[in-house]
């Protein structure tokens, strides 16, 4: 999948935004009755949902705009037919705190401030498990996640995280307009990361 532009959705200055056209395609394809978005960020998913006529969709994030919702500690609303989540890719972009995307101080439960990779995976697993538990039977969790290379080591988040539900689809999305595209690597430049993963998990009927 490839979306060279992000459309008029969300805040253009918010780093790590995905293209609104991706979310639009997902909603148009699955047509859920109840749509829930985790890691709502700058509001891309919210804008897409409203354009498509979803007046009952729920959008959650740690930032003020979406209710300071803590995915690690707060109870997720039940009954979604589709959950879209776009978590941080470990700590490659930090979101809370001064000079970042929102807030004056880093939030203690902001996944993007976790330095230890194993801790990051553990907390991402906790959130994904809660998302799966909140789904209706037959519902889907669509997660957009990328890989990370740090100090020459490659980290595959989709390999290391726990999978909840049955995998229905695994799509590869090309990345566009990233800072890494203009960066010159002196040592670790064999194959740059220029893709993301879209994983679709279904909560099966018993």
C-alpha positions in Angstrom: 0.0 0.0 0.0 1.2 3.5 -0.8 -0.1 6.9 0.2 2.3 9.7 -0.9 0.1 12.4 0.6 -1.7 12.4 4.0 -4.7 14.5 2.9 -6.4 17.3 4.8 -6.8 15.2 7.9 -5.4 15.9 11.4 -2.6 18.3 12.2 0.2 18.5 9.6 2.8 19.4 12.1 2.2 16.4 14.3 5.1 14.0 13.8 4.4 10.4 13.0 1.0 11.0 11.4 -0.3 8.4 9.1 -2.1 9.2 6.0 -5.8 9.8 6.5 -6.4 7.9 3.2 -5.3 4.7 4.9 -7.9 5.0 7.7 -10.5 6.0 5.1 -9.8 2.9 3.0 -10.0 0.7 6.1 -13.3 2.1 7.2 -14.8 2.0 3.7 -13.7 -1.6 3.3 -14.8 -3.0 6.6 -17.7 -0.6 7.3 -17.9 -1.1 11.1 -20.9 0.0 13.0 -18.8 1.0 16.0 -15.3 2.4 15.4 -12.8 3.0 18.1 -9.3 4.6 17.6 -6.4 4.3 20.0 -3.4 6.6 19.9 -5.6 9.2 18.2 -2.7 11.7 18.1 -3.4 14.8 16.0 -7.0 13.8 15.1 -6.4 12.2 11.7 -8.8 9.3 12.4 -11.3 11.7 14.0 -11.4 13.9 10.9 -11.8 10.8 8.6 -14.5 9.3 10.7 -16.5 12.6 10.7 -16.1 13.0 6.9 -17.5 9.5 6.4 -20.5 10.2 8.7 -19.4 8.4 11.9 -21.0 10.4 14.7 -20.5 7.7 17.3 -16.8 6.9 16.8 -14.5 7.1 19.9 -11.0 8.4 19.7 -8.6 8.1 22.6 -5.2 9.5 23.4 -3.0 10.7 26.3 -3.2 14.2 25.0 -5.7 16.8 26.1 -7.7 16.8 22.9 -8.8 13.2 23.4 -9.4 13.2 27.1 -6.1 12.3 28.6 -7.1 8.7 28.1 -4.5 6.3 29.5 -4.5 3.0 27.6 -2.4 1.3 30.2 -4.7 2.1 33.2 -8.1 3.2 31.9 -10.9 0.8 31.0 -11.5 0.7 27.2 -15.1 1.1 26.0 -16.6 -2.3 25.0 -18.4 -3.2 21.8 -16.2 -1.9 18.9 -16.5 -3.7 15.6 -13.2 -2.2 14.5 -10.3 -0.7 16.5 -7.5 1.2 14.7 -4.3 1.8 16.6 -1.1 3.5 15.6 1.2 3.3 18.6 4.6 4.8 18.8 7.4 2.9 17.2 9.3 2.5 20.4 11.1 5.8 21.2 12.0 7.0 17.7 9.5 9.9 18.0 8.6 11.2 21.4 5.2 12.7 21.9 4.7 14.2 25.4 6.9 16.8 27.0 8.4 20.2 26.2 9.4 20.7 22.6 7.5 17.5 21.6 3.9 17.2 20.3 2.0 18.0 23.5 2.4 18.7 27.2 5.0 20.4 29.4 6.4 17.3 30.9 6.8 13.7 29.6 3.9 11.6 30.7 4.9 8.6 32.8 2.8 6.2 30.6 3.8 7.6 27.2 5.2 4.5 25.4 7.4 6.8 23.3 9.5 7.6 26.4 10.3 4.0 27.3 14.0 3.4 26.9 14.1 -0.3 27.5 12.8 -2.3 24.5 11.5 -5.2 26.5 9.5 -2.9 28.7 8.1 -1.2 25.6 7.0 -4.6 24.2 5.4 -5.6 27.5 3.3 -2.5 27.7 2.3 -2.6 24.1 1.2 -6.2 24.7 -0.9 -5.1 27.7 -2.7 -2.5 25.5 -3.2 -4.9 22.6 -4.7 -7.4 25.0 -7.1 -4.8 26.3 -8.1 -3.8 22.8 -8.8 -7.4 21.9 -10.9 -7.9 25.0 -13.0 -4.8 24.1 -13.9 -6.0 20.6 -17.2 -7.5 19.7 -17.1 -11.1 18.5 -16.1 -11.0 14.9 -14.5 -7.5 15.4 -11.1 -6.5 14.2 -8.1 -4.8 15.5 -6.1 -3.0 12.8 -2.7 -2.0 14.0 -0.2 0.1 12.1 3.4 -0.4 13.3 6.9 0.1 12.0 10.3 -1.5 12.5 13.2 0.2 14.3 17.0 0.2 13.7 19.1 1.5 16.6 22.9 1.4 16.8 23.0 -1.1 14.0 20.5 -3.5 15.5 17.1 -4.2 13.8 14.0 -4.5 16.0 10.9 -6.1 14.6 8.1 -5.0 16.8 5.5 -7.2 15.0 7.7 -10.3 15.6 8.3 -9.5 19.3 4.8 -8.4 20.3 2.2 -10.9 21.3 -0.6 -11.5 18.7 -4.1 -11.4 20.0 -6.8 -12.9 17.8 -6.5 -14.6 14.4 -4.4 -12.8 11.8 -6.6 -12.0 8.8 -4.2 -9.8 6.8 -0.7 -8.5 6.8 -0.2 -5.5 4.5 3.0 -3.6 3.8 2.7 0.1 3.6 5.4 2.3 2.0 6.7 5.2 4.1 6.8 8.7 2.5 8.3 12.0 3.6 10.1 10.7 6.7 13.1 12.5 8.2 15.2 9.3 7.8 14.9 9.6 4.0 17.1 12.7 4.0 19.5 11.4 6.6 22.9 10.2 5.6 24.1 7.1 7.5 27.8 6.5 7.7 27.8 2.9 9.1 24.3 1.4 9.0 23.0 2.3 5.6 22.7 -1.1 3.9 18.9 -1.2 3.6 16.9 1.7 5.0 13.6 1.1 6.7 11.0 2.5 4.2 7.9 0.5 5.2 5.4 -0.1 7.9 3.2 -3.1 8.7 -0.6 -3.1 8.8 -1.8 -6.1 10.8 -5.5 -7.1 10.9 -6.5 -9.4 13.8 -10.0 -10.8 14.1 -11.8 -11.9 17.3 -13.2 -15.2 16.1 -16.6 -16.6 16.9 -16.3 -19.4 19.5 
